[in-house]
């Protein structure tokens, strides 16, 4: 009997050891990995290089850099490179940069800039109100509810989309940068966002407690109005008081000084550019989803009373064709991309293979755009503006001129040269004048949208964008 027990124990132990050997990083597996690497030949010089140098510099594709040129046969008028500094307002800078060139023409100026802090102030107030409304909607959800978790994760981020720009302009108008300039907090938003996030989470706890204690929705919403007083105070400390009216005067390129005139933000917007804004639509390239279909992103708004963003999903060739068409029509193009990939910032080059990691390590790093989205390797995390295009004699684009919002010390005096292969791989959204779309896509726009949940890997970046 005793020997039988010993045999049984040994059997169980052997099964356990076999199972752990299958799942563990075992000594046998480590030995095989070691042998495989050592059989590849002497790599000590490469080990020395990688351990003592910047990997990007080691992998920089010399051929691409040498072949690079700055020529464009189609360029739009530049308004001057802006600088979002330590904030995630790329979407707003890119959005306002669309309008600045036309305003320069209207005023006869060599440069002009609309106030980003003015619209940021109201964007922040709208986001705070929308967050509190979401908490009211989710007030009876369990603490581990997926929507509630994502909402609480980032109540007050800097990120945004194109339609935030147009919705803010429609409601609050616009002012020149001189009427509401940048502040220390507007250009470095980390601390003020952290404090406001904490306050909003405190309010979230209070709202849920009010619900538990039997308070009605109307009573909770009355309390929400009082809560917003603290947020308004924080925003004034951070950004200053938004002007209700201002005097606008300028000197044009011929040194002619205009007569001073008083405007409100709404009257300035309506007089100078509201009527000239095309009806823009959002075009998306997401190979993981069906082409020719309209999608809507859950909780993709900064205003509680506005609809969520909708977008038409199309092949990348169509995004490029419409972008080319817009530029040839003298329209700048707002676009969203994954700015962290294939970006040689020293020369302002976006090229898909500008860093040849495959050759450096002898490892294949190629992954499809579809899989990059599905497996969280890439997403649209930065917005910029297309200002020019270089084409072949047959009219096919080879590279695109990009205006960024990182100041003039980065890239080529603030501009980047996006090669066509990079557009294919890392551009995800473009904003296009509806009148430029063909009949098929105009028809597709009328389809009922498919709702994408807020945990869709493609869209989570909107809640915590820092670019």
Helices and strands as residue ranges (DSSP letters): H 2-23, H 27-38, H 44-52, H 55-59, H 62-67, E 74-75, H 90-107, H 116-137, H 146-153, H 162-172, H 184-187, H 190-212, H 217-239, E 246-248, E 261-263, H 265-272, G 274-276, E 280-284, E 294-297, E 310-313, H 316-328, E 333-337, E 343-344, E 349-350, H 357-361, H 369-374, E 382-391, E 397-403, E 415-419, H 420-426, E 427-433, G 434-436, H 439-444, E 450-452, G 460-463
